[in-house]
Amino acid sequence: MRGLYITHPQVKIDPSVPVPQWGLSETGEARVRAAARSEWARQLRRIVSSDETKAIQTAAILAQAAGVTIEIVPGMHENDRSATGFLPPAEFEKAADWFFAHPEQSFRGWERAIDAQARIVSAVETILDDHDPTAPIAFVGHGGVGTLLKCHLERRTISRDGDQPGGGGNLHCFSLAERRLSCDWTPIEDWQGWM
């Protein structure tokens, strides 16, 4: 059996609101609802979410389709960028490039990439330690830590070239037994499910 790591799609950007409290935009919510109509979403037996608003909203829509309740795990949050607060998109992209290129250093007080990777890997492994390997599971979170998890599953060094395309609302799939990537980033509404 396989597991999924799903990133929240588009959000309502509001510089006056702390980033972890941002919610899904209309476009983001519509994309999750489209994914929730798929067969793979209805097959999920466990959904584990970050404690950030946008991830919880994504997980809740999928959980309703699957008929399960969500589990919220604080250790699955996005890399901590609170030291800089909101950065305009162009500045943020430059900062993210630096974050991935220098994983053992902190960008202006951000959580280091190696620390964020250790945290997300530990959170996922802790959940899977007592998970029924025959039950489809989805982890719902964020692009930065999702990419760090993906690098770990691929047994490769941290690099942004493994980052999700399009800024959100993607998933990657991995085998529960071997903990190896089995499908690369795919838009949530386009994924055809377990083959």
QUILINPE-V700906 format. One record per residue. N is the residue number from 1. SS is DSSP state (A for helix, B for strand, O for the rest). Layout:
{{N:SS} {N:SS}}
This chain:
{{1:O} {2:B} {3:B} {4:B} {5:B} {6:B} {7:B} {8:O} {9:O} {10:O} {11:B} {12:O} {13:O} {14:O} {15:O} {16:O} {17:O} {18:O} {19:A} {20:A} {21:A} {22:O} {23:O} {24:B} {25:O} {26:A} {27:A} {28:A} {29:A} {30:A} {31:A} {32:A} {33:A} {34:A} {35:A} {36:A} {37:O} {38:O} {39:A} {40:A} {41:A} {42:A} {43:A} {44:O} {45:O} {46:B} {47:B} {48:B} {49:B} {50:O} {51:O} {52:O} {53:A} {54:A} {55:A} {56:A} {57:A} {58:A} {59:A} {60:A} {61:A} {62:A} {63:A} {64:A} {65:A} {66:A} {67:O} {68:O} {69:O} {70:B} {71:B} {72:B} {73:O} {74:A} {75:A} {76:A} {77:O} {78:O} {79:O} {80:O} {81:O} {82:O} {83:O} {84:O} {85:O} {86:O} {87:O} {88:O} {89:A} {90:A} {91:A} {92:A} {93:A} {94:A} {95:A} {96:A} {97:A} {98:A} {99:A} {100:A} {101:A} {102:O} {103:O} {104:O} {105:O} {106:O} {107:O} {108:O} {109:O} {110:O} {111:O} {112:O} {113:A} {114:A} {115:A} {116:A} {117:A} {118:A} {119:A} {120:A} {121:A} {122:A} {123:A} {124:A} {125:A} {126:A} {127:A} {128:A} {129:A} {130:O} {131:O} {132:O} {133:O} {134:O} {135:O} {136:O} {137:B} {138:B} {139:B} {140:B} {141:B} {142:O} {143:A} {144:A} {145:A} {146:A} {147:A} {148:A} {149:A} {150:A} {151:A} {152:A} {153:A} {154:O} {155:O} {156:O} {157:O} {158:O} {159:O} {160:A} {161:A} {162:A} {163:O} {164:O} {165:A} {166:A} {167:A} {168:O} {169:O} {170:B} {171:B} {172:B} {173:B} {174:B} {175:B} {176:O} {177:O} {178:O} {179:O} {180:O} {181:B} {182:B} {183:B} {184:B} {185:B} {186:B} {187:B} {188:O} {189:O} {190:O} {191:O} {192:O} {193:O} {194:O} {195:O}}
